[in-house]
Amino acid sequence: MTTLVKTDLAEPVGSRQDLVDYLARGARPQEDWGIGAEMEKLVVDAETGEAASVDRVETLLQNLEGLGLWRGLREEGRLVALMGETSSLTLEPGGQLELSGRLCPDIHCSNADFIGHIRQIVGKARPLGLCFLGLGVQPFTPLEKIAWVPKARYQVMGPYMARTGDMGQRMMKQSASLQVNLDYSDEADCMMKLRISLALSPLFYALFANSPLMDGHPTGFLSTRGEIWSRTDPDRTGLLPKMFRPDAGYSTYVEYALDVPMYFILRGGQFINLTARRFPFRRYLEEGFEGQRATLADWDLHLSTLFPEARLRPQIEIRSADALPPRMTLAVAALSKGLLYDAAALQEIWSLLADQDEETRNELYRQASRLGLKTPMGKRTLRELALDALAIARGGLERQQKRNRQGRDEGIYLDEIQEIAEEGVTLAEKLLSRWKGTRKEKMAVLMEHCGFGT
């Protein structure tokens, strides 16, 4: 999801400055800032917990389309997405279902959107014998038994992912996450928010760790999804160390993006595959490809295929949280908004992160998925950082004064995750402590832990 009105994208790119200007166009005055939440869910068989087949998920979409609230989007006759006036429902590569919610002025609005979404999908899924899990990785079904959703872009990305790391296809077909989209007012504000978001990614992996299982067994990680991402594609994932330089700006991100190999370009509704050789956007900008020249639409598409822990599309997208149980889903947005949309909170959280060097950030990043809130951070742990961050975020949300009908501010969406930080025990650890018995018993535990509509 993006809050930028993307006009004139067919225009050719005349110079590198056009690419920088494209990011600058994403800036918005503070009074126009919004919050966007993208929520992925695993779709599974209600009895066995196995990943639902593509055909069954497509039937679910067809039934939702029949409500008359969505417009179906098809590829080669197969229904792969539903488009609404302000939001969309799309299928991820392995049949995961993602809601890209509308741009909202506050999280109360996002919550209302989410509640309505859950009611719709649960009501249509039950007759099909399907249910939804707010979990970061498919708990039972192995990779080779999950079919690809028939989208042309996945036909390019899938084989390429098999060459760039040993878990790229697992990322595509077995994982589910939550993303938050945030605005910025100018270049300086953008860079501050982006580097804080990157620096906070170990905390987000630890605090929201909710994927300790894969292929039916514990993996040794609390966020297996975090480990999967670290082994997906080093060209387009990670912490972007150059963004931490004091002089970093839009051009720094552009330089990073220019050197990432391209997947494809889109012409006449068809994807042109560029993965047969390393073909970075920089080369495409200079040389073109088989008579095609770079356009802003190509640049926009390329930006959507970069997967660092926080990215510019051109809004800031925070990407480090596992999918969560419904009651906790908006905690990611609340924490992000509380820390980054209040000037005092922004400075306060940065004061806790500014002294970290690249080695420290990388070590936290490596350890957080395995150790969760127990990850050492100097003389402290990520649990202590989590408690500090939650307190700062609550202050930021209180000052933003966005209240619901009961007069409560957005800090209410942090209450469930507050308990996790205070106990120092992640969702993943709670799930592991109950992981025993028959498949039926395990499925009951999963539904209680993270099921939708229970």
C-alpha positions in Angstrom: 0.0 0.0 0.0 1.2 3.5 -0.7 -0.3 6.9 0.0 1.3 8.6 -3.0 -0.9 9.3 -6.0 1.2 7.8 -8.7 0.6 9.9 -11.8 2.6 10.2 -15.0 4.6 7.0 -14.3 4.8 6.2 -18.0 7.1 9.2 -18.5 10.8 8.2 -19.3 13.5 8.7 -16.7 15.8 11.4 -18.0 18.4 11.2 -15.2 19.2 9.8 -11.8 17.7 13.0 -10.3 14.3 11.9 -11.6 14.6 8.9 -9.3 15.5 11.0 -6.3 12.7 13.4 -7.1 10.3 10.4 -7.1 11.1 9.7 -3.5 10.8 13.4 -2.6 7.3 13.4 -4.0 6.3 11.1 -1.2 6.7 13.8 1.4 3.4 15.1 2.9 2.7 17.9 5.5 2.2 16.5 9.0 -1.5 17.3 9.1 -1.9 14.9 6.1 0.1 12.0 7.6 -1.8 8.7 7.7 -1.2 5.1 8.9 -1.4 2.1 6.6 -1.5 -1.5 7.9 -0.9 -4.6 5.7 -1.9 -7.8 7.4 -1.0 -11.3 6.1 -2.7 -14.5 7.4 -2.0 -18.1 6.8 -5.0 -19.9 5.2 -5.2 -23.5 6.4 -7.5 -26.5 6.5 -9.6 -26.1 9.7 -9.1 -29.8 10.7 -5.6 -30.6 9.7 -3.8 -27.3 9.8 -2.3 -28.0 6.4 -1.9 -25.1 4.0 -5.0 -24.6 2.0 -4.8 -25.5 -1.7 -4.7 -22.6 -4.2 -8.1 -23.8 -5.6 -9.7 -23.6 -2.1 -8.4 -20.1 -1.5 -9.5 -19.0 -4.9 -13.0 -20.3 -4.1 -12.9 -18.2 -0.9 -12.0 -15.1 -3.0 -14.9 -15.9 -5.4 -17.3 -16.1 -2.5 -16.0 -12.7 -1.1 -16.3 -11.2 -4.6 -20.0 -12.3 -4.5 -20.6 -9.8 -1.7 -20.4 -7.0 -4.3 -17.9 -5.0 -2.3 -14.8 -6.0 -4.3 -13.7 -6.1 -7.9 -11.9 -9.2 -8.9 -8.5 -9.2 -10.5 -7.6 -12.2 -12.6 -4.5 -13.5 -14.3 -5.0 -16.0 -17.1 -8.6 -16.6 -15.8 -7.6 -17.2 -12.2 -8.8 -14.9 -9.4 -5.8 -13.6 -7.6 -6.9 -10.4 -5.8 -9.9 -8.4 -4.8 -9.8 -4.6 -5.2 -12.0 -2.3 -3.1 -12.3 1.5 -3.2 -9.8 2.0 -0.4 -8.3 -1.4 0.3 -7.4 -4.7 -1.3 -7.2 -8.4 -0.7 -4.4 -10.2 -2.4 -2.9 -13.7 -2.5 0.8 -14.1 -1.5 2.8 -16.8 -3.4 1.7 -19.8 -1.2 -1.9 -18.7 -0.8 -1.5 -16.5 2.2 -4.2 -13.8 2.3 -3.1 -10.2 2.7 -5.3 -7.2 3.6 -3.8 -3.9 2.5 -6.0 -1.6 4.5 -7.0 1.9 3.6 -4.9 4.9 4.5 -6.3 5.9 7.9 -5.8 9.0 10.1 -5.4 6.9 13.2 -5.3 3.3 14.4 -8.9 3.4 15.6 -9.8 3.7 12.0 -7.4 0.8 11.0 -9.0 -1.3 13.7 -12.5 -0.8 12.4 -11.3 -1.7 9.0 -9.6 -4.8 10.3 -12.7 -6.0 12.4 -14.9 -5.7 9.3 -12.4 -7.6 7.3 -12.2 -10.5 9.8 -16.0 -10.8 9.9 -16.1 -11.1 6.1 -13.4 -13.6 5.7 -14.3 -15.9 8.6 -17.9 -16.0 7.6 -17.0 -17.1 4.0 -14.2 -19.5 5.1 -16.1 -21.6 7.6 -18.4 -23.3 5.0 -15.3 -24.2 3.0 -13.6 -25.9 5.9 -10.9 -23.1 6.1 -9.6 -21.0 8.9 -6.9 -18.4 9.4 -3.8 -18.3 11.6 -1.9 -15.2 12.7 1.4 -17.0 12.7 4.7 -16.1 11.0 5.4 -19.5 9.2 3.2 -22.4 8.1 3.3 -24.8 11.0 2.9 -28.1 9.2 3.0 -28.1 5.5 6.5 -28.5 3.9 7.6 -26.2 1.0 7.3 -28.8 -1.8 3.6 -29.5 -0.9 2.5 -25.8 -1.2 1.6 -24.8 -4.8 2.3 -21.5 -6.3 -0.4 -18.9 -6.7 -0.7 -18.4 -10.5 0.7 -14.9 -10.7 3.1 -14.0 -13.5 5.5 -12.2 -11.2 5.9 -15.2 -9.0 6.9 -17.3 -12.1 9.9 -15.0 -12.3 10.6 -14.5 -8.7 10.4 -18.1 -7.6 13.2 -19.6 -9.7 15.4 -16.5 -9.0 14.9 -16.9 -5.3 16.1 -20.5 -5.6 19.5 -19.1 -6.8 20.0 -16.3 -4.3 19.7 -18.1 -1.0 18.5 -21.4 0.5 15.3 -20.0 2.0 13.9 -17.6 -0.6 11.1 -19.9 -1.7 10.2 -20.6 1.9 9.9 -16.8 2.4 7.5 -16.6 -0.5 5.3 -19.7 0.2 5.5 -20.4 3.9 5.8 -17.0 5.7 3.4 -14.3 6.8 4.1 -10.9 8.2 2.7 -7.5 9.2 3.8 -4.3 7.6 3.2 -0.7 8.6 3.3 2.3 6.1 4.3 5.7 7.4 4.6 9.2 6.0 7.3 11.8 6.3 7.4 15.6 5.9 10.8 16.1 4.1 14.1 14.5 3.5 15.5 14.9 7.0 12.4 13.5 8.6 12.4 10.6 6.1 16.0 9.7 6.9 15.5 9.9 10.7 12.4 7.6 10.5 14.0 5.2 8.1 17.2 4.7 10.2 15.2 4.3 13.4 13.0 1.8 11.7 16.0 -0.2 10.6 17.7 0.0 14.0 14.5 -1.2 15.7 14.2 -4.3 13.5 15.9 -6.6 16.0 13.4 -5.4 18.6 10.5 -6.0 16.3 11.7 -9.5 15.6 12.0 -10.2 19.3 8.9 -8.5 20.6 6.7 -9.9 17.9 8.3 -13.3 17.5 5.6 -15.7 16.6 7.0 -18.4 14.3 8.8 -21.1 16.2 7.6 -24.0 14.0 8.1 -25.2 10.5 7.4 -28.5 8.7 5.7 -29.7 11.9 8.6 -29.2 14.3 10.3 -26.5 16.4 13.1 -24.9 14.5 15.3 -23.5 17.3 14.2 -20.0 16.4 11.5 -17.9 18.0 11.0 -16.0 14.7 11.8 -18.6 12.1 10.5 -16.0 9.6 13.4 -13.7 10.6 15.9 -16.5 9.9 14.2 -17.2 6.6 14.6 -13.6 5.5 18.3 -13.5 6.5 18.8 -16.4 4.0 16.7 -15.1 1.1 18.7 -12.7 -1.0 21.6 -10.6 0.3 21.3 -8.1 -2.5 17.9 -6.9 -1.4 17.4 -7.6 2.3 19.0 -6.5 5.6 19.7 -3.3 7.4 21.1 -0.9 4.8 24.2 0.3 6.7 24.7 3.3 4.5 21.4 4.8 5.7 23.0 5.3 9.1 25.6 7.8 7.8 24.9 11.4 9.0 24.7 12.7 5.4 22.3 10.0 4.2 19.5 11.2 2.0 17.1 10.2 -0.7 20.1 9.8 -3.0 21.6 7.2 -0.7 18.6 5.0 -1.0 18.5 5.6 -4.8 22.2 4.5 -5.0 21.3 1.3 -3.1 18.3 0.6 -5.3 20.2 1.2 -8.5 22.6 -1.6 -7.8 20.0 -4.3 -6.9 19.5 -6.7 -9.8 16.0 -6.4 -11.4 13.4 -9.1 -11.6 11.3 -7.7 -14.5 9.7 -4.8 -16.3 6.0 -4.7 -17.3 5.0 -3.9 -20.8 1.5 -4.4 -22.3 0.4 -6.3 -19.2 3.2 -8.8 -19.6 6.3 -9.2 -17.4 9.6 -9.2 -19.3 12.0 -11.4 -17.3 15.4 -9.8 -16.6 16.8 -12.5 -14.2 18.8 -14.5 -16.7 21.8 -12.3 -15.8 22.5 -9.8 -13.2 20.9 -6.6 -14.6 20.9 -3.8 -12.0 18.6 -0.9 -12.5 21.7 1.3 -13.0 22.6 -0.6 -16.1 19.0 -0.5 -17.3 18.9 3.3 -16.9 22.1 3.7 -18.9 21.5 1.1 -21.6 17.9 0.1 -21.7 16.9 -3.5 -22.5 15.9 -4.9 -25.9 14.7 -1.5 -27.0 12.9 -0.6 -23.8 13.9 2.5 -21.9 13.5 3.1 -18.1 10.3 4.8 -17.0 9.1 5.9 -13.6 6.7 2.9 -13.7 9.7 0.6 -14.0 11.4 2.4 -11.0 8.2 2.1 -8.9 8.0 -1.6 -9.7 11.7 -2.1 -8.9 11.2 -0.4 -5.5 8.5 -2.8 -4.7 10.9 -5.8 -5.2 13.4 -4.5 -2.6 13.0 -6.1 0.8 15.2 -4.5 3.5 13.7 -4.4 7.0 12.4 -0.9 6.3 12.1 0.5 2.7 10.9 3.5 0.7 8.1 2.9 -1.8 8.3 6.0 -1.5 6.4 5.9 1.9 8.3 4.2 4.7 7.3 0.6 5.1 8.4 -1.3 8.3 8.6 -5.0 7.6 10.1 -6.9 10.6 7.1 -8.2 12.5 5.7 -11.7 12.3 2.0 -12.2 11.6 0.2 -12.0 15.0 -3.1 -13.1 16.6 -5.9 -10.8 15.7 -6.0 -9.2 19.2 -2.4 -8.1 18.7 -2.3 -7.2 15.1 -2.6 -3.4 15.5 0.2 -3.4 18.1 2.8 -3.1 15.4 1.2 0.0 13.9 0.6 1.5 17.4 4.3 1.0 18.4 5.5 2.5 15.1 3.1 5.4 15.2 3.8 6.2 18.8 7.6 6.3 18.3 7.8 7.9 14.8 4.9 10.4 14.6 5.7 12.4 17.7 8.8 14.7 17.7 9.7 14.1 21.3 9.3 10.3 21.1 11.3 10.3 17.9 14.3 11.9 19.6 13.9 9.8 22.8 13.9 6.4 21.0 16.9 7.5 18.8 18.8 8.4 21.9 18.6 4.7 22.9 19.9 3.6 19.5 22.3 6.3 18.2 25.4 4.8 19.8 25.1 1.5 18.1 27.7 0.8 15.5 27.3 -1.5 12.5 28.7 -4.5 14.2 26.4 -4.1 17.1 23.3 -3.7 14.9 24.2 -6.7 12.9 24.8 -8.9 16.0 21.4 -7.9 17.4 19.8 -8.6 14.1 21.4 -12.1 13.9 20.5 -13.0 17.5 17.0 -11.6 17.9 15.2 -14.2 15.8 16.7 -17.0 17.9 16.8 -15.5 21.4 13.8 -13.1 21.3 13.6 -10.6 24.2 16.5 -12.4 26.0 18.9 -11.1 23.3 21.9 -9.3 25.0 22.3 -5.6 24.1 25.4 -4.5 25.9 24.6 -4.6 29.6 20.9 -4.8 28.8 18.6 -7.0 26.8 16.0 -6.4 24.1 13.4 -6.9 26.8 14.6 -3.8 28.5 14.6 -1.9 25.2 11.1 -3.1 24.6 9.9 -1.7 27.9 11.5 1.6 27.2 10.1 1.7 23.6 6.6 0.9 24.8 6.7 3.7 27.4 8.0 6.2 24.8 5.4 5.1 22.3 2.6 5.4 24.9 3.7 9.0 25.5 3.8 9.7 21.8 0.3 8.3 21.2 -1.1 10.2 24.2 0.3 13.5 22.8 -1.2 12.8 19.4 -4.6 12.7 21.1 -6.4 10.4 18.7 -9.2 9.0 20.7 -12.0 6.5 20.1 -15.6 7.0 21.1 -14.8 5.9 24.6 -12.2 8.6 24.9 -9.2 6.3 24.9 -6.1 7.0 22.9 -4.2 4.6 20.6 -2.1 3.3 23.5 -4.9 0.7 24.0 -3.5 -1.3 21.1 -0.2 -1.8 23.0 -1.8 -3.4 26.0 -1.5 -7.0 24.9 2.1 -6.7 23.8 2.9 -4.8 27.0 2.3 -8.0 28.9 4.7 -9.9 26.7 7.5 -7.3 27.3 6.9 -7.3 31.1 6.9 -11.1 31.3 9.9 -11.3 28.9 8.2 -14.4 27.3 7.4 -14.1 23.6 4.3 -15.5 21.8 6.6 -18.1 20.3 7.8 -19.4 23.7 4.2 -19.6 24.9 3.3 -21.7 21.9 6.3 -24.0 22.3 5.4 -24.6 25.9 2.1 -26.1 24.7 3.3 -27.9 21.6 2.6 -31.6 22.3 0.0 -34.3 21.6 -1.7 -35.4 18.5 -2.2 -33.3 15.4 -5.8 -32.6 16.5 -4.5 -31.4 19.9 -1.8 -29.2 18.3 -4.4 -27.7 15.9 -6.6 -26.8 18.9 -3.6 -25.1 20.5 -2.9 -23.1 17.3 -6.5 -22.0 17.1 -6.5 -20.8 20.7 -3.1 -19.2 20.2 -3.6 -17.3 17.0 -6.8 -18.4 15.2 -9.2 -15.9 13.7 -12.9 -15.9 14.7 -12.4 -18.1 17.8 
